[in-house]
Amino acid sequence: MRVLAVDPGLTRCGVGVVATGQGSTLQIVTVGVIRTSADLPLHERLHELRVELDAVFERTHPDAVAVERMFARHDVSTIMGTAQASAVPMLAAAERGLPLGLHTPSEVKAAVTGNGRADKAQVTTMVTRILGLEVAPRPADAADALALAICHHWRGGGLARRGASADGASAAPAAVAYRQAAAAAARRSRSASKTYRDALGAASQSAPATRPANRGVRP
């Protein structure tokens, strides 16, 4: 299985393709960064991004597509550009009938390092180790795209489901840690919902009964 992963961005868009190799290991197919000039109008930048991505699709023939899921940021201008760029690979996947996976940065970090709060250096180190690379992928956008592809493999029924590892030792613990982190997050969400419902119920029971308004005219 080949996963084409995109770390979206208008100025720098990371693209990486990772495939399942022999013995259920993961192998890099290609990695790079698509750049567009800030001097160009927005629609031309998106078109340029689309043309470059189409070339990657045609060259690598992926079986699935993974894109970083958007999350809230304070910088509205940054998130708008990223959101617009993320639509390009989504449309490309839809046109080709390919399954699409969306993963948050914390999910990706947990998948490759076992820590949802890992920094970029830790992610790059583990990506290099998992894929057996001699040189760490640069820039960070490229490493992030490869990490996203690894996450999709492990989360989407690849190595994590079969219990295999990408390097024979270090990758399996990371995959296990990811599943544990995801389960813990789900438990926290359920616990928070229950706490809210209990508090709401207690508040409604302690509130005084509302008396109907007297609409009559008193003498």
N, C-alpha and C positions, 0 to 999 in steps of 0.2 A: 504494500500500500504506500502511495506517495501523498504527502500532505504539503500543499503550498500555503505557507503562512505569511501574513502581511502585518507588519507593525506600521499602521497608517500615519502619514504625515505629508504635508504639502511640500515643505522644503527638503526633508529627507524621509523617504519611505523605505523601511527595511523589508526585504523579501528573502525568504529562505524556503528551500524544498528539502524535506527529509523523508527518506524511504526506509521501509523495513528490509533489512539485509538477511544474510544467512544466520541461522540460529536465533532469529528474532532480535538481532541487534538493530541499531539504528544507524543509518549512513547518510551523510550529507550528499545531496545531489547538486545543489547550487546555492549560492548566497550572494547578496549584493544590496546596494542602496540605489533607489531611483531618486534623482534630484530634479527639482524644478525651480526656475528662477522667480524670486519675489517681484521682479520687475514686470512679469507677464500678468495679464488679466486673469482672474480666477478661472474662468471657463477654459482658457487656453492651458493653464496649469493642470486642470483636471483631465483635459484631453490628452496632454502629454503623458500624464501618469497612466491613463488607460492604454495608450499605445504601447508603452513600455511593459505594462503588466500583461497585455495580450501576447507580447513576444515571449514572455516567460511561460505562459500557459502553453503556447504552441511548441515551445522547446522542451518542456519537461513532462507534459501530459499527466497532471496530478489526478488523483482519485478523490481528493477532498480539499477543502479550503478552510483555513482558520484565520480569523481576524480578531485583533484585540478589541474587547468590548469596551465601549465608552463608559466613563465614570465622571462624576461631578468634579469640576475644578473651579478655582476662583478666577482664573484667567479666561474670560469668555472668548476673547479673540483666538486663543490657542485651541480651545475645545471645538470651536466652530470649524476651523480649518481641518482639524483632525477628523471631525465627524464627516465633513464633506469628502475627505480623502478615503475614509473607510467605506463609503458607499460604492466606490469604484470596484474593489475586488468582490463585494457582495453581488453587484449586478453581473459581473463577469462569471461568477459561480452559477448564478441563476440561469444565465443564457446557455451555459454548458450542461445544465442539469446535474451539477455537482453538489454534494452535501456540504453545508456550511456550519462551522463551529465558531462560537464567540466565547472568548475566555478573558477574564479580567486580569490585570497585572498581578494581583495577589495570588490568583489561581496558578498562573504561570510560574511565579517564583516558588510557590509551594511544591509544584510538580518537579522542578529541576533541582531544587536545593533542600526541600523539606522545611523551608521557612518562608512564610508568606510576606515577610518584611525584609527579605534579603536585598542587599544593594546591588547595583549593576555589576560591580566587580565580582561579587560572588556568583551571580547568574552567569557571567561570561566564563568564569573558571569552570563551573559545572558543565556548561554547554561544551566547552573544549574537551573535557574529560569524557563525557557521555558519548560524544561523536568520535572520539579518538583522534582529534585534530592535533597536528604538530604546532600550529600557530593559532593563537586565539583570534576569533573573528573580530574585525574592526570595520566601521565604528560600532558604537553600542547599539545602533538601530539594527544592524545586521545580526548581532548576537541575540537581540530581543526577538527577532523574527524566527531564528532557529529554536530558541527556547519555547516560543509559541507553538511551533510545529511539534516539538517533543511533547509538550503538554497535551496537544490534541491526540497524538498517538496513544499516550498512556491513559487519557481520560475517555477516548472514544472507542475503546474496545481493542486496543493494540496490546502493548506490552503489559500494562497494568492489569488487564483482565486475565492474561495468561500467567501472570506471576513471573515473567521473565525479566531480565535486566539488560541494559544496553552495554555495560562494560564488564558483566560477569559478577560484579560485587557492589560497586558504589551506586549504580543506578536504581536497583531494586529498593533499597531503603528510602530513596527519594520518592519513588512512586508510592510506597507504602505511607510515607509521611504525608504525601498529598492527599491520599484517601482519608487518612486520619484527620487532617486539617479540615477537609470538606465536611466530614461527619460532625466534627466539633462545631463548625460554623452553623450547621443545620440544627444541632441541639441548642445552641445559644439562641437561635432565632425562635425556636419553639418555646424555650423557657421565657424569653422576653414577651412573647405573645400571651403566654399563660399569666405572667405577672400582671400584664396590662389588663387582661380580662378580669382577674381576681380583684384588682384595685378598683376597676370600674363597677364591679358588682357590689363591693363593700361600700362604695360611695353612694350608690343608688339606694341601698338598704338603710343607710344612716341619714339620708336626706329627709327633711320633714315633708309630710304629705301636702300636696298642693290643694288649697281650698278653692272651690269654684267661686268665680267673681259674682258679686251681687249686682245684677244689672237693674234691679228695681230702684225707684226713686223714693228715698226716705222722706217722710213727712217733716 
